[in-house]
């Protein structure tokens, strides 16, 4: 595993996601309580940034058409999206979040 620093814990809002870029990947970093998640920052339905949507009940909403994705699995939980987005391992190290972009948790290959 090759974890890279994504951001400070304090930068991730409680009800929104934070868009970050690590290497060639754009990621949406989100939190649910004290748990942190990293997803590819690209809706599988309309190719817009998920980091611009709201985070509620361990889901992120795509702002364009309203699809919701589970932060843990990347699977869509509402239409119009039907395909999952890639999810990545996250580690909290002190005050910072690190993401392993070389490994997907759900087997989805990032676009």
N, CA, C and O atoms as CSV, one atom per row, in Angstrom:
chain,resi,resn,atom,element,x,y,z
A,1,UNK,N,N,0.840,-1.179,0.000
A,1,UNK,CA,C,0.000,0.000,0.000
A,1,UNK,C,C,0.881,1.237,0.000
A,1,UNK,O,O,1.902,1.294,0.685
A,2,UNK,N,N,0.467,2.224,-0.780
A,2,UNK,CA,C,1.237,3.449,-0.911
A,2,UNK,C,C,0.366,4.638,-0.507
A,2,UNK,O,O,-0.210,5.312,-1.360
A,3,UNK,N,N,0.275,4.885,0.781
A,3,UNK,CA,C,-0.547,5.986,1.265
A,3,UNK,C,C,0.143,7.323,1.019
A,3,UNK,O,O,1.347,7.470,1.225
A,4,UNK,N,N,-0.663,8.306,0.567
A,4,UNK,CA,C,-0.172,9.663,0.350
A,4,UNK,C,C,-1.074,10.626,1.109
A,4,UNK,O,O,-2.272,10.386,1.257
A,5,UNK,N,N,-0.486,11.711,1.586
A,5,UNK,CA,C,-1.267,12.700,2.332
A,5,UNK,C,C,-2.306,13.329,1.411
A,5,UNK,O,O,-1.994,13.746,0.295
A,6,UNK,N,N,-3.551,13.392,1.897
A,6,UNK,CA,C,-4.637,14.002,1.128
A,6,UNK,C,C,-4.984,15.394,1.647
A,6,UNK,O,O,-5.179,16.325,0.866
A,7,UNK,N,N,-5.059,15.527,2.972
A,7,UNK,CA,C,-5.458,16.797,3.566
A,7,UNK,C,C,-5.365,16.691,5.078
A,7,UNK,O,O,-5.053,15.631,5.619
A,8,UNK,N,N,-5.637,17.792,5.748
A,8,UNK,CA,C,-5.745,17.786,7.209
A,8,UNK,C,C,-7.152,17.333,7.589
A,8,UNK,O,O,-8.114,17.615,6.874
A,9,UNK,N,N,-7.269,16.639,8.704
A,9,UNK,CA,C,-8.573,16.212,9.206
A,9,UNK,C,C,-9.502,17.413,9.330
A,9,UNK,O,O,-10.682,17.321,8.990
A,10,UNK,N,N,-8.989,18.523,9.807
A,10,UNK,CA,C,-9.799,19.722,10.045
A,10,UNK,C,C,-10.351,20.346,8.764
A,10,UNK,O,O,-11.271,21.162,8.831
A,11,UNK,N,N,-9.819,19.988,7.617
A,11,UNK,CA,C,-10.289,20.549,6.347
A,11,UNK,C,C,-11.567,19.888,5.828
A,11,UNK,O,O,-12.227,20.431,4.942
A,12,UNK,N,N,-11.917,18.732,6.367
A,12,UNK,CA,C,-13.076,17.986,5.854
A,12,UNK,C,C,-14.326,18.400,6.628
A,12,UNK,O,O,-14.448,18.096,7.814
A,13,UNK,N,N,-15.261,19.096,5.960
A,13,UNK,CA,C,-16.479,19.544,6.643
A,13,UNK,C,C,-17.385,18.369,7.011
A,13,UNK,O,O,-17.258,17.276,6.459
A,14,UNK,N,N,-18.297,18.608,7.948
A,14,UNK,CA,C,-19.185,17.551,8.432
A,14,UNK,C,C,-20.272,17.167,7.437
A,14,UNK,O,O,-20.698,16.012,7.427
A,15,UNK,N,N,-20.734,18.086,6.603
A,15,UNK,CA,C,-21.872,17.791,5.728
A,15,UNK,C,C,-21.578,18.024,4.252
A,15,UNK,O,O,-22.493,18.097,3.432
A,16,UNK,N,N,-20.310,18.140,3.926
A,16,UNK,CA,C,-19.880,18.314,2.539
A,16,UNK,C,C,-18.627,17.473,2.336
A,16,UNK,O,O,-18.089,16.916,3.293
A,17,UNK,N,N,-18.171,17.382,1.116
A,17,UNK,CA,C,-16.926,16.682,0.825
A,17,UNK,C,C,-15.864,17.691,0.437
A,17,UNK,O,O,-16.165,18.837,0.102
A,18,UNK,N,N,-14.637,17.257,0.487
A,18,UNK,CA,C,-13.512,18.082,0.082
A,18,UNK,C,C,-12.895,17.458,-1.152
A,18,UNK,O,O,-12.539,16.280,-1.131
A,19,UNK,N,N,-12.760,18.213,-2.220
A,19,UNK,CA,C,-12.117,17.726,-3.431
A,19,UNK,C,C,-10.611,17.889,-3.325
A,19,UNK,O,O,-10.121,18.980,-3.032
A,20,UNK,N,N,-9.873,16.804,-3.562
A,20,UNK,CA,C,-8.408,16.848,-3.552
A,20,UNK,C,C,-7.895,16.077,-4.757
A,20,UNK,O,O,-8.600,15.243,-5.325
A,21,UNK,N,N,-6.667,16.365,-5.135
A,21,UNK,CA,C,-6.025,15.644,-6.225
A,21,UNK,C,C,-4.762,14.989,-5.695
A,21,UNK,O,O,-3.917,15.647,-5.088
A,22,UNK,N,N,-4.638,13.688,-5.928
A,22,UNK,CA,C,-3.426,12.947,-5.584
A,22,UNK,C,C,-2.955,12.280,-6.865
A,22,UNK,O,O,-3.624,11.396,-7.399
A,23,UNK,N,N,-1.802,12.708,-7.351
A,23,UNK,CA,C,-1.321,12.199,-8.624
A,23,UNK,C,C,-2.342,12.500,-9.704
A,23,UNK,O,O,-2.794,13.639,-9.821
A,24,UNK,N,N,-2.718,11.494,-10.505
A,24,UNK,CA,C,-3.682,11.736,-11.582
A,24,UNK,C,C,-5.147,11.642,-11.139
A,24,UNK,O,O,-6.052,11.863,-11.944
A,25,UNK,N,N,-5.385,11.314,-9.861
A,25,UNK,CA,C,-6.756,11.078,-9.412
A,25,UNK,C,C,-7.352,12.260,-8.665
A,25,UNK,O,O,-6.718,12.856,-7.794
A,26,UNK,N,N,-8.595,12.585,-9.030
A,26,UNK,CA,C,-9.384,13.542,-8.264
A,26,UNK,C,C,-10.233,12.738,-7.290
A,26,UNK,O,O,-10.932,11.806,-7.686
A,27,UNK,N,N,-10.169,13.105,-6.016
A,27,UNK,CA,C,-10.882,12.376,-4.971
A,27,UNK,C,C,-11.829,13.290,-4.220
A,27,UNK,O,O,-11.588,14.491,-4.089
A,28,UNK,N,N,-12.911,12.703,-3.728
A,28,UNK,CA,C,-13.813,13.376,-2.802
A,28,UNK,C,C,-13.538,12.758,-1.435
A,28,UNK,O,O,-13.713,11.554,-1.246
A,29,UNK,N,N,-13.111,13.578,-0.490
A,29,UNK,CA,C,-12.865,13.121,0.875
A,29,UNK,C,C,-14.065,13.546,1.708
A,29,UNK,O,O,-14.419,14.725,1.733
A,30,UNK,N,N,-14.691,12.592,2.390
A,30,UNK,CA,C,-15.898,12.881,3.157
A,30,UNK,C,C,-15.793,12.235,4.529
A,30,UNK,O,O,-14.984,11.336,4.761
A,31,UNK,N,N,-16.634,12.723,5.426
A,31,UNK,CA,C,-16.664,12.153,6.771
A,31,UNK,C,C,-18.097,11.836,7.164
A,31,UNK,O,O,-19.047,12.489,6.732
A,32,UNK,N,N,-18.219,10.816,7.995
A,32,UNK,CA,C,-19.484,10.479,8.635
A,32,UNK,C,C,-19.132,10.287,10.094
A,32,UNK,O,O,-18.569,9.257,10.465
A,33,UNK,N,N,-19.450,11.251,10.918
A,33,UNK,CA,C,-19.010,11.227,12.309
A,33,UNK,C,C,-17.500,11.337,12.371
A,33,UNK,O,O,-16.919,12.316,11.902
A,34,UNK,N,N,-16.870,10.334,12.949
A,34,UNK,CA,C,-15.411,10.323,13.049
A,34,UNK,C,C,-14.755,9.431,11.996
A,34,UNK,O,O,-13.536,9.257,12.010
A,35,UNK,N,N,-15.542,8.867,11.087
A,35,UNK,CA,C,-15.012,8.020,10.021
A,35,UNK,C,C,-14.797,8.854,8.758
A,35,UNK,O,O,-15.592,9.738,8.439
A,36,UNK,N,N,-13.712,8.558,8.047
A,36,UNK,CA,C,-13.379,9.282,6.828
A,36,UNK,C,C,-13.365,8.331,5.641
A,36,UNK,O,O,-13.024,7.156,5.776
A,37,UNK,N,N,-13.738,8.850,4.476
A,37,UNK,CA,C,-13.860,8.049,3.264
A,37,UNK,C,C,-13.267,8.799,2.078
A,37,UNK,O,O,-13.270,10.030,2.036
A,38,UNK,N,N,-12.758,8.033,1.116
A,38,UNK,CA,C,-12.233,8.615,-0.123
A,38,UNK,C,C,-12.886,7.902,-1.302
A,38,UNK,O,O,-12.855,6.675,-1.396
A,39,UNK,N,N,-13.469,8.680,-2.191
A,39,UNK,CA,C,-14.112,8.159,-3.398
A,39,UNK,C,C,-13.573,8.919,-4.597
A,39,UNK,O,O,-13.125,10.060,-4.481
A,40,UNK,N,N,-13.625,8.269,-5.747
A,40,UNK,CA,C,-13.284,8.997,-6.961
A,40,UNK,C,C,-14.275,10.149,-7.098
A,40,UNK,O,O,-15.483,9.963,-6.950
A,41,UNK,N,N,-13.757,11.329,-7.380
A,41,UNK,CA,C,-14.575,12.544,-7.423
A,41,UNK,C,C,-15.215,12.707,-8.790
A,41,UNK,O,O,-15.018,13.716,-9.468
A,42,UNK,N,N,-15.987,11.697,-9.188
A,42,UNK,CA,C,-16.608,11.709,-10.505
A,42,UNK,C,C,-17.861,10.838,-10.474
A,42,UNK,O,O,-17.773,9.619,-10.320
A,43,UNK,N,N,-19.014,11.461,-10.618
A,43,UNK,CA,C,-20.268,10.714,-10.642
A,43,UNK,C,C,-20.254,9.738,-11.814
A,43,UNK,O,O,-19.880,10.105,-12.928
A,44,UNK,N,N,-20.658,8.503,-11.564
A,44,UNK,CA,C,-20.651,7.492,-12.627
A,44,UNK,C,C,-21.772,7.699,-13.640
A,44,UNK,O,O,-21.782,7.053,-14.688
A,45,UNK,N,N,-22.695,8.571,-13.350
A,45,UNK,CA,C,-23.799,8.829,-14.271
A,45,UNK,C,C,-23.523,10.019,-15.182
A,45,UNK,O,O,-23.731,9.942,-16.393
A,46,UNK,N,N,-23.050,11.129,-14.591
A,46,UNK,CA,C,-22.963,12.355,-15.385
A,46,UNK,C,C,-21.575,12.978,-15.428
A,46,UNK,O,O,-21.411,14.070,-15.973
A,47,UNK,N,N,-20.583,12.314,-14.869
A,47,UNK,CA,C,-19.196,12.787,-14.912
A,47,UNK,C,C,-19.030,14.210,-14.377
A,47,UNK,O,O,-18.355,15.037,-14.991
A,48,UNK,N,N,-19.654,14.487,-13.226
A,48,UNK,CA,C,-19.455,15.757,-12.529
A,48,UNK,C,C,-18.861,15.458,-11.154
A,48,UNK,O,O,-18.921,14.324,-10.679
A,49,UNK,N,N,-18.295,16.465,-10.527
A,49,UNK,CA,C,-17.609,16.297,-9.246
A,49,UNK,C,C,-18.573,15.980,-8.102
A,49,UNK,O,O,-19.470,16.765,-7.795
A,50,UNK,N,N,-18.374,14.826,-7.483
A,50,UNK,CA,C,-19.171,14.469,-6.316
A,50,UNK,C,C,-18.855,15.366,-5.125
A,50,UNK,O,O,-19.703,15.565,-4.255
A,51,UNK,N,N,-17.643,15.906,-5.081
A,51,UNK,CA,C,-17.249,16.750,-3.950
A,51,UNK,C,C,-18.076,18.026,-3.852
A,51,UNK,O,O,-17.998,18.732,-2.847
A,52,UNK,N,N,-18.856,18.329,-4.861
A,52,UNK,CA,C,-19.720,19.514,-4.820
A,52,UNK,C,C,-21.094,19.207,-4.233
A,52,UNK,O,O,-21.931,20.101,-4.107
A,53,UNK,N,N,-21.329,17.943,-3.874
A,53,UNK,CA,C,-22.616,17.545,-3.320
A,53,UNK,C,C,-22.602,17.485,-1.803
A,53,UNK,O,O,-21.553,17.628,-1.174
A,54,UNK,N,N,-23.767,17.274,-1.225
A,54,UNK,CA,C,-23.914,17.169,0.223
A,54,UNK,C,C,-23.639,15.750,0.705
A,54,UNK,O,O,-23.807,14.781,-0.035
A,55,UNK,N,N,-23.214,15.650,1.959
A,55,UNK,CA,C,-22.973,14.368,2.610
A,55,UNK,C,C,-23.965,14.224,3.762
A,55,UNK,O,O,-23.990,15.047,4.677
A,56,UNK,N,N,-24.789,13.161,3.707
A,56,UNK,CA,C,-25.789,12.911,4.739
A,56,UNK,C,C,-25.933,11.404,4.923
A,56,UNK,O,O,-26.012,10.666,3.941
A,57,UNK,N,N,-25.968,10.942,6.166
A,57,UNK,CA,C,-26.216,9.530,6.481
A,57,UNK,C,C,-25.300,8.584,5.713
A,57,UNK,O,O,-25.766,7.609,5.124
A,58,UNK,N,N,-24.013,8.865,5.717
A,58,UNK,CA,C,-22.987,8.027,5.080
A,58,UNK,C,C,-23.191,7.896,3.569
A,58,UNK,O,O,-22.827,6.886,2.967
A,59,UNK,N,N,-23.784,8.941,2.962
A,59,UNK,CA,C,-23.965,8.986,1.521
A,59,UNK,C,C,-23.567,10.358,1.008
A,59,UNK,O,O,-23.666,11.358,1.719
A,60,UNK,N,N,-23.115,10.388,-0.243
A,60,UNK,CA,C,-22.826,11.656,-0.905
A,60,UNK,C,C,-23.784,11.787,-2.080
A,60,UNK,O,O,-24.035,10.825,-2.806
A,61,UNK,N,N,-24.313,12.986,-2.254
A,61,UNK,CA,C,-25.279,13.234,-3.320
A,61,UNK,C,C,-24.606,13.956,-4.479
A,61,UNK,O,O,-23.867,14.918,-4.271
A,62,UNK,N,N,-24.859,13.500,-5.679
A,62,UNK,CA,C,-24.415,14.214,-6.871
A,62,UNK,C,C,-25.338,15.415,-7.051
A,62,UNK,O,O,-26.559,15.269,-7.115
A,63,UNK,N,N,-24.754,16.574,-7.128
A,63,UNK,CA,C,-25.534,17.810,-7.185
A,63,UNK,C,C,-26.318,17.975,-8.487
A,63,UNK,O,O,-27.298,18.718,-8.521
A,64,UNK,N,N,-25.908,17.302,-9.549
A,64,UNK,CA,C,-26.529,17.542,-10.846
A,64,UNK,C,C,-27.883,16.842,-11.016
A,64,UNK,O,O,-28.877,17.479,-11.366
A,65,UNK,N,N,-27.912,15.527,-10.767
A,65,UNK,CA,C,-29.151,14.773,-10.974
A,65,UNK,C,C,-29.679,14.080,-9.723
A,65,UNK,O,O,-30.713,13.414,-9.775
A,66,UNK,N,N,-28.981,14.230,-8.600
A,66,UNK,CA,C,-29.502,13.710,-7.342
A,66,UNK,C,C,-29.168,12.272,-7.007
A,66,UNK,O,O,-29.706,11.740,-6.036
A,67,UNK,N,N,-28.304,11.618,-7.766
A,67,UNK,CA,C,-27.888,10.266,-7.391
A,67,UNK,C,C,-27.159,10.319,-6.043
A,67,UNK,O,O,-26.475,11.293,-5.731
A,68,UNK,N,N,-27.318,9.264,-5.261
A,68,UNK,CA,C,-26.609,9.143,-3.993
A,68,UNK,C,C,-25.683,7.935,-4.067
A,68,UNK,O,O,-26.013,6.924,-4.686
A,69,UNK,N,N,-24.509,8.053,-3.424
A,69,UNK,CA,C,-23.537,6.969,-3.378
A,69,UNK,C,C,-23.172,6.691,-1.928
A,69,UNK,O,O,-22.958,7.618,-1.146
A,70,UNK,N,N,-23.101,5.405,-1.569
A,70,UNK,CA,C,-22.681,5.005,-0.233
A,70,UNK,C,C,-21.189,5.310,-0.083
A,70,UNK,O,O,-20.385,4.891,-0.916
A,71,UNK,N,N,-20.817,6.034,0.968
A,71,UNK,CA,C,-19.417,6.389,1.181
A,71,UNK,C,C,-18.538,5.167,1.417
A,71,UNK,O,O,-17.358,5.182,1.067
A,72,UNK,N,N,-19.094,4.105,2.008
A,72,UNK,CA,C,-18.313,2.911,2.347
A,72,UNK,C,C,-18.041,2.023,1.146
A,72,UNK,O,O,-16.968,1.430,1.037
A,73,UNK,N,N,-19.022,1.928,0.235
A,73,UNK,CA,C,-18.920,0.964,-0.866
A,73,UNK,C,C,-18.808,1.613,-2.242
A,73,UNK,O,O,-18.382,0.964,-3.197
A,74,UNK,N,N,-19.180,2.870,-2.354
A,74,UNK,CA,C,-19.204,3.539,-3.651
A,74,UNK,C,C,-20.415,3.181,-4.497
A,74,UNK,O,O,-20.570,3.697,-5.603
A,75,UNK,N,N,-21.277,2.301,-3.991
A,75,UNK,CA,C,-22.449,1.874,-4.759
A,75,UNK,C,C,-23.524,2.956,-4.758
A,75,UNK,O,O,-23.748,3.622,-3.748
A,76,UNK,N,N,-24.192,3.124,-5.910
A,76,UNK,CA,C,-25.299,4.082,-5.945
A,76,UNK,C,C,-26.476,3.555,-5.135
A,76,UNK,O,O,-26.790,2.365,-5.172
A,77,UNK,N,N,-27.120,4.454,-4.409
A,77,UNK,CA,C,-28.282,4.069,-3.612
A,77,UNK,C,C,-29.556,4.709,-4.137
A,77,UNK,O,O,-30.637,4.508,-3.583
A,78,UNK,N,N,-29.421,5.489,-5.218
A,78,UNK,CA,C,-30.597,6.057,-5.883
A,78,UNK,C,C,-30.254,6.333,-7.346
A,78,UNK,O,O,-29.089,6.486,-7.713
A,79,UNK,N,N,-31.289,6.391,-8.159
A,79,UNK,CA,C,-31.127,6.672,-9.579
A,79,UNK,C,C,-30.899,8.160,-9.786
A,79,UNK,O,O,-31.221,8.948,-8.897
A,80,UNK,N,N,-30.356,8.575,-10.925
A,80,UNK,CA,C,-30.190,7.806,-12.143
A,80,UNK,C,C,-28.900,6.991,-12.219
A,80,UNK,O,O,-28.765,6.186,-13.141
A,81,UNK,N,N,-27.942,7.156,-11.298
A,81,UNK,CA,C,-26.698,6.370,-11.361
A,81,UNK,C,C,-26.993,4.893,-11.107
A,81,UNK,O,O,-27.813,4.547,-10.256
A,82,UNK,N,N,-26.312,4.032,-11.858
A,82,UNK,CA,C,-26.454,2.584,-11.672
A,82,UNK,C,C,-25.106,1.899,-11.465
A,82,UNK,O,O,-25.061,0.727,-11.091
A,83,UNK,N,N,-24.010,2.615,-11.704
A,83,UNK,CA,C,-22.667,2.054,-11.558
A,83,UNK,C,C,-21.961,2.663,-10.343
A,83,UNK,O,O,-22.129,3.852,-10.071
A,84,UNK,N,N,-21.176,1.870,-9.609
A,84,UNK,CA,C,-20.460,2.396,-8.446
A,84,UNK,C,C,-19.268,3.267,-8.853
A,84,UNK,O,O,-18.820,3.240,-9.999
A,85,UNK,N,N,-18.775,4.030,-7.891
A,85,UNK,CA,C,-17.538,4.793,-8.063
A,85,UNK,C,C,-16.465,4.136,-7.205
A,85,UNK,O,O,-16.776,3.478,-6.212
A,86,UNK,N,N,-15.217,4.311,-7.584
A,86,UNK,CA,C,-14.103,3.701,-6.854
A,86,UNK,C,C,-13.977,4.299,-5.459
A,86,UNK,O,O,-14.143,5.504,-5.269
A,87,UNK,N,N,-13.679,3.439,-4.485
A,87,UNK,CA,C,-13.411,3.870,-3.115
A,87,UNK,C,C,-12.002,3.427,-2.737
A,87,UNK,O,O,-11.498,2.427,-3.249
A,88,UNK,N,N,-11.376,4.175,-1.842
A,88,UNK,CA,C,-9.969,3.954,-1.505
A,88,UNK,C,C,-9.767,3.910,0.003
A,88,UNK,O,O,-10.515,4.544,0.748
A,89,UNK,N,N,-8.745,3.154,0.467
A,89,UNK,CA,C,-8.442,3.111,1.897
A,89,UNK,C,C,-7.975,4.474,2.410
A,89,UNK,O,O,-7.243,5.195,1.732
A,90,UNK,N,N,-8.416,4.806,3.617
A,90,UNK,CA,C,-8.045,6.057,4.272
A,90,UNK,C,C,-7.461,5.743,5.642
A,90,UNK,O,O,-7.972,4.878,6.354
A,91,UNK,N,N,-6.405,6.433,6.009
A,91,UNK,CA,C,-5.823,6.332,7.349
A,91,UNK,C,C,-5.719,7.721,7.947
A,91,UNK,O,O,-5.349,8.681,7.272
A,92,UNK,N,N,-6.056,7.812,9.236
A,92,UNK,CA,C,-5.831,9.041,9.981
A,92,UNK,C,C,-4.486,8.879,10.673
A,92,UNK,O,O,-4.258,7.922,11.412
A,93,UNK,N,N,-3.602,9.835,10.417
A,93,UNK,CA,C,-2.288,9.845,11.044
A,93,UNK,C,C,-2.109,11.202,11.717
A,93,UNK,O,O,-1.781,12.196,11.070
A,94,UNK,N,N,-2.329,11.218,13.006
A,94,UNK,CA,C,-2.270,12.485,13.729
A,94,UNK,C,C,-3.374,13.402,13.262
A,94,UNK,O,O,-4.553,13.070,13.388
A,95,UNK,N,N,-3.011,14.551,12.725
A,95,UNK,CA,C,-3.974,15.545,12.247
A,95,UNK,C,C,-4.219,15.470,10.744
A,95,UNK,O,O,-4.920,16.315,10.188
A,96,UNK,N,N,-3.647,14.464,10.081
A,96,UNK,CA,C,-3.743,14.371,8.629
A,96,UNK,C,C,-4.431,13.093,8.170
A,96,UNK,O,O,-4.455,12.088,8.881
A,97,UNK,N,N,-4.994,13.155,6.954
A,97,UNK,CA,C,-5.601,11.992,6.310
A,97,UNK,C,C,-4.710,11.543,5.169
A,97,UNK,O,O,-4.210,12.358,4.394
A,98,UNK,N,N,-4.518,10.241,5.075
A,98,UNK,CA,C,-3.731,9.645,4.008
A,98,UNK,C,C,-4.608,8.673,3.236
A,98,UNK,O,O,-5.428,7.967,3.824
A,99,UNK,N,N,-4.437,8.636,1.919
A,99,UNK,CA,C,-5.231,7.772,1.046
A,99,UNK,C,C,-4.291,6.915,0.213
A,99,UNK,O,O,-3.279,7.396,-0.297
A,100,UNK,N,N,-4.641,5.632,0.080
A,100,UNK,CA,C,-3.898,4.713,-0.791
A,100,UNK,C,C,-4.606,4.678,-2.141
A,100,UNK,O,O,-5.592,3.961,-2.309
A,101,UNK,N,N,-4.108,5.447,-3.099
A,101,UNK,CA,C,-4.756,5.515,-4.408
A,101,UNK,C,C,-4.403,4.336,-5.317
A,101,UNK,O,O,-4.966,4.194,-6.402
A,102,UNK,N,N,-3.476,3.499,-4.872
A,102,UNK,CA,C,-3.098,2.335,-5.675
A,102,UNK,C,C,-4.020,1.139,-5.420
A,102,UNK,O,O,-3.959,0.143,-6.140
A,103,UNK,N,N,-4.873,1.237,-4.394
A,103,UNK,CA,C,-5.729,0.137,-4.003
A,103,UNK,C,C,-7.180,0.610,-3.919
A,103,UNK,O,O,-7.467,1.576,-3.212
A,104,UNK,N,N,-8.095,-0.048,-4.622
A,104,UNK,CA,C,-9.503,0.273,-4.451
A,104,UNK,C,C,-10.119,-0.744,-3.514
A,104,UNK,O,O,-9.783,-1.927,-3.559
A,105,UNK,N,N,-11.024,-0.279,-2.663
A,105,UNK,CA,C,-11.675,-1.157,-1.700
A,105,UNK,C,C,-12.784,-1.982,-2.330
A,105,UNK,O,O,-13.104,-3.069,-1.848
A,106,UNK,N,N,-13.373,-1.470,-3.408
A,106,UNK,CA,C,-14.525,-2.130,-4.001
A,106,UNK,C,C,-14.248,-2.742,-5.376
A,106,UNK,O,O,-15.170,-3.223,-6.034
A,107,UNK,N,N,-12.994,-2.728,-5.813
A,107,UNK,CA,C,-12.644,-3.352,-7.081
A,107,UNK,C,C,-12.978,-2.549,-8.324
A,107,UNK,O,O,-12.742,-3.012,-9.440
A,108,UNK,N,N,-13.525,-1.348,-8.149
A,108,UNK,CA,C,-13.868,-0.493,-9.289
A,108,UNK,C,C,-12.604,0.227,-9.744
A,108,UNK,O,O,-11.906,0.836,-8.933
A,109,UNK,N,N,-12.314,0.157,-11.023
A,109,UNK,CA,C,-11.145,0.850,-11.576
A,109,UNK,C,C,-11.512,2.305,-11.836
A,109,UNK,O,O,-12.500,2.582,-12.515
A,110,UNK,N,N,-10.717,3.245,-11.297
A,110,UNK,CA,C,-11.029,4.650,-11.540
A,110,UNK,C,C,-10.912,5.013,-13.019
A,110,UNK,O,O,-10.039,4.512,-13.728
A,111,UNK,N,N,-11.798,5.881,-13.465
A,111,UNK,CA,C,-11.763,6.357,-14.857
A,111,UNK,C,C,-10.631,7.336,-15.057
A,111,UNK,O,O,-10.443,7.844,-16.163
